[in-house]
Amino acid sequence: MYCTISGEVPQQPVISRLSGHLFEKRLIEKLLEVSNGICPATGAELKVSDLIAVKANLAVRPRPITATSLPGMLAMFQNEWDDLLMEAHATKQQLHATRKELSHALYQHDAACRVIARLVDEQDDAQKLITDLQHSLAGQLPSGPKVSNNSSGSIEGLDSRVITHMTEFWKKTSRSRKKRLASARLKTVESLAGWSKLNSTGLFSSRSDARDVEVCQQSGAIVACGGDSGIAWLARPDGTAVVDESIADTCAMVPCSACLPGTAFATSGANAVTLWRADKTIEAMASMQVSGVASVAAHPTGNYLAAMSSNASWGFMAISTEMGSLREVASARPACPGENASAPLKFHPDGLILAMPTTSSLGHVIRIWDVKEQKNVHSFEGHSAPISCVAFSENGYHMASSSADNTVKIWDLRKLAEFKSISCSDRVSALSFDHSGKFLAHAYFNCVQINAVKDWTTVCELKVDDDIRALSWAVNAEFLVAASSGGGLDLFGSSK
């Protein structure tokens, strides 16, 4: 019998009553002391009291023949020494091979980390490119748009020349935006902090509120819609209003670079989209019947209009060169059946996407549409009540939305996520970014609040007498106009 630890015949053999292993008494006692009572053979707990002494013949074992003389013992010692050296050499070789394997594994790990980092960068670049490409459509009227009688009922096949022109417009505006500096005439935070209501102008009957208002960024002219009470145009804030009795619920300024001299704008109402020109008088230039039209928006190029119906379907119309006609060149059905429009749609400053607030039994969302493809490319969710207004910042990176849930949410269009929420004491009925993108105004109850965009601090709070339906800034934040439920316009600015 041999010791489980040393492999030799024990001088004082003991057996574990738990496992039956044989040990040398002195060795097992030392190991149990060092290992805190753990059996070296089984790894289980073992006490000295569990060891049973075994009676054995203690006769002295004879020496081997090689150990009976000095030369033999020296030879035996030499052999053992040689074996130790060979074992040490083998151990060194094994250590060297292990080091090489470790170095190779570390190199592979480092290379894998570099590849992963490069792939992450490429993924970020691809996501940014996709976000930029989602900003689709700017345009020029095609000579002959293709019409398809597909099952979705949409007009498809925008001319390739139009798509090319839209892409060039997007690239041009993107490049110029990065290089453009803020105007030296732009009002400062300190200037806006001293603002107050300058005057109120009654335009419509108190029974018909002013539902929408727009300020022309070129001339400073103002257009307001009063529903059944008609349309009002003011050449300047303190001028006399020219009124037309046509029904209009929403309005949008059309950039004058694409049309005749004067103030060009479009309105929606009475199942029609109408194009107007105002210059001392208001003249209807073109009109198109759109069933259930709820709002209209003008494309930044001035060549197109978008109209949204109450059932959240929308159409894209081209304006002829002389503003003599409107023609639908694209359309799309709602992204989700059962949705309804909850606020006017808006174009992105690049003209490549548009935002459409909708509401349904499933919730309240902002649909982002790719105009070129007429596809819903993203939906922003987060409001718990119907959305009252949306607005894009001039830098193209931010979008703001207001709701009856008493909040204003700011969305990052690059990350497609909400990054700021402003809480108000009542439902928010209107909001608007100024043309520089430095200030955001929103209205709730009897107050108009202006925030600085970078830190979102409150610059000023302006008191009003009636509920506000819409807000619009003048160029360089010279003044702010609010359409009120009392049927008039409130003008805010500096009294100095």
Order of alpha helices (4+ residues) and beta strands (2+ residues): beta-beta-alpha-beta-alpha-alpha-alpha-beta-beta-beta-beta-beta-beta-beta-beta-beta-beta-beta-beta-beta-beta-beta-beta-beta-beta-beta-beta-beta-beta-beta-beta-beta-beta-beta-beta-beta
